[in-house]
Amino acid sequence: MKRDLWLQAGQTGWRVLAPFLLAVTVMAMAYLPSPEFILAMCGPAVALAYVYHQGVHQPALLPYPLAFLAGLLADFWAGGPVGANALLCFLLAALVVPQERFFRSVTFPTIWAIFALLCLGWLVAQWLYLSLYYWRPLAPWALIGQAVLAFLLFAPLSRLFAVFNAWVAGEPS
Amino acid sequence: MAAALGLMILSRVRPDMIETLRVHSHEVLSPVLEVAATPVRLARQGGDWIGSYFDVRARNQALRARLADQQALERTIVRLQIENDRLHELLNVTSWPVQVYGTVRVIGAGGGAYVRSVLVDAGTGRGLSSDLAAVDSAGVVGRVISAGRAVSRVLLLTDLNSRVPVRLARTDETAILTGDNSPLTKLMFLPVGSNATIGDVVVTSGHGGVFPPDLPVGVIVALDADGLRVKPYAQLDRLRFLSIVGLPRPTGQALGQDRAVAESDLERGQ
């Protein structure tokens, strides 16, 4: 009986950690050297897509500390000021996870459209924070590029997480 | 949420502490990057090999022409070097010593929306520390801003926070080269009435104690609303290997001697 409980806890832990580790690996690959830092621009997109996808499809498997940690790693690896992505990923999880019933009834295009709005919010929040941090109004183009990338990459990343989650759970994808 | 807000405040108030944490996270990341980079590197090498196979004839002709130019240039350089050495001897001038810390490989790009930096595969274990200069075969790339045991972060010339003391080779005017995350850097604080112009070569001035003097930085290519724009010689978007150089650091003994000399000078002055 006790052994079964441990086994179950281990399986749940693996189902929680495995997608996070996949997100970390994909995020790490975004920081490979690339011309004009194109790949690195995708770093925060992976963190956002991970948190949003898990929050929508597997809310029980997305503890808030992991959402925070995904954002924090994106902050650390990007090289800029730390904390903004961590806070935004945490808030994103706090916003999406309680809406489990709503997200169960909507189609993928709606989920994607909501993600587009969230990307817009992320863009504005990041721009405000970074402009305050550097104490000058920064040109928003780089952030707009990141937000558009995040929106475009969501579909393939979401598919990747879905297939991976199914594989971890031992279900057909 | 409190933790995130705390980190945001800390990254403003104590950036050094955040940088230390960042370097540790990069140390964790570097093995993942090494593994992830291998197929990319192999694919890139394969692509280069296939590309070079097909245009070998055209490249051969271009290289022959370039070799002839280089040989003429080499003769001039050797002549000038001899002349320069003789003049140095005559004037008893000592040249600036430059310490080379070695060649490092670029393993990652830490580039967010407003950051231009790269990760290299060497750190304190190979004698690197913050505030050393990074150069490639063409010119200055940036400076080391944090060093872990096996990984360091190099802030590129084009980063928003980059400031490099420079000098115009033609006029000897000093200025500060700043980045704004665009491919071209800006020249600031030129003397009033400066006659800097497009085509002027920019080199490091040696002020500030990070960059040894006279390292090639770039060339002035444009004048826009923000002032003169400098195109770095280094290909910052295609970095593979860097040399880390710096001014020799005074040892503890030498530092003590310098301090003793300064103190005795002060006493004499009084």
Interface residues (C-beta under 8 A of the other chain):
Chain A: V24 T25 A28 M29 Y31 L32 P33 S34 P35 E36 F37 L39 A40 M41 G43 P44 F68 G71 L72 L73 D75 F76 W77 A78 G79 G80 P81 V82 G83 A84 A86 L87 F90 L91 Q126 Y129 L130 Y133 Y134 L138 A142 L143 G145 Q146
Chain B: M1 A3 A4 L5 G6 L7 M8 I9 L10 S11 R12 I18 L21 R22 S25 H26 L29 V32 L33 A36 A37 V40 V106 I107 G108 A109 G110 G111 G112 A113 Y114 V115 R116 S117 V118 L119 R153 L160 N181 D237 R238 L239 R240
